[in-house]
Amino acid sequence: MFAVIKTGGKQYKVAANDLVRVEKLAGEAGDTVTFENVLMVGADADVTVGSPLVDGALVAGEVVEQFRDKKVIVFKKKRRQGYRRKNGHRQELTLVRITEILTGGAKPSGKKAAPKKAAPKKAEEAPAKAEEKAAPKAAEAPAAEFKDDIKLIGGVGPALEKKLAALGVTSLTQIAEWSKDEIERIDGELNFKGRIERDDWIGQAKDLIAGKPPRAKADQ
């Protein structure tokens, strides 16, 4: 049996146990979600088309994961006006496993999708990952003579310091702990075109925190 549902302004053809990526829905992993906008229900040659919805039809699913899609770059330009704008966008999505397709006004049974076989393995790996994350923090303890000044990073002067402060970045400690998403956000806001990774700001910040001298300009 299959159904065509509508959510987030888009239509999806689904069947039991299908994994579907839809625009973000409220809920956490393991929660049950229902789709009431069912446009079509079919089984083999027996197909029911709604007008616009199929009466008494309902599709139930289980939230598997909340995540963000790949980054999309939006660039705007006006000729001969010096106008250029570059922005990035990552759509928030929900991964849903379809559990039931119901008709005739039936209610969801609340059954959960079968757990993945890989789940126990992930549970065993969790302590090891936690230890790996804790290790770098212990090794990056600030030196006694540590001076938290972001202008010590090569290429960062007073003007750029003000721009970073406007984005909430005021210390080397923050830069040293940046995630990939934060690098992309700051790089996009300042239109750096990859400069942060190219000049290894995170590596420079960690060296400065450890008490190492600033890198020479020739190394940038």
PyMOL commands that set and color helices and strands:
alter all, ss='L'
color gray80, all
select helices_A, chain A and resi 119-139+150-152+158-166+172-176+180-189+195-198+201-209+217-219
alter helices_A, ss='H'
color red, helices_A
select strands_A, chain A and resi 2-7+10-15+19-23+32-35+38-43+46-49+58-68+72-78+83-89+92-102
alter strands_A, ss='S'
color yellow, strands_A
deselect
rebuild
show_as cartoon
